[in-house]
């Protein structure tokens, strides 16, 4: 493409993306925080299926890194009236949690006395 047409192509793509995002928002399928888009199909699945679906969509399972991202995840919990899996797992040390990729957690928002190590956390 000639350089003069790149701007037009980019503008058209931005417009199409904006329209698609609007449709997804209307259907309560996406929300945003800090430039990140959080999405849900609203269907129930187990943890492994959730991780796989996120990868298929080109993303990763949500791991809140600040209150805004936590609120974005909570939006789906409230809207669908269900729980949400997070990209957090217990490390080899009981009671210590980390990101699924093994990185240390930089943000947590546990209820008081949680995680307690009793049942599923």
Buried (B, 14 or more C-beta within 10 A) or exposed (E): EEEEEEEEEEEEEEEEEEEEBEEBEEEEBBBBBEEEEBBBEEEEEEEEEBBEBBEEEEEEBBBBBEEEBBBBBBBBEEEBEEEBBBBBEEEEEEEEBBBBEEEEBEEEEEEEEEBEEEEEE
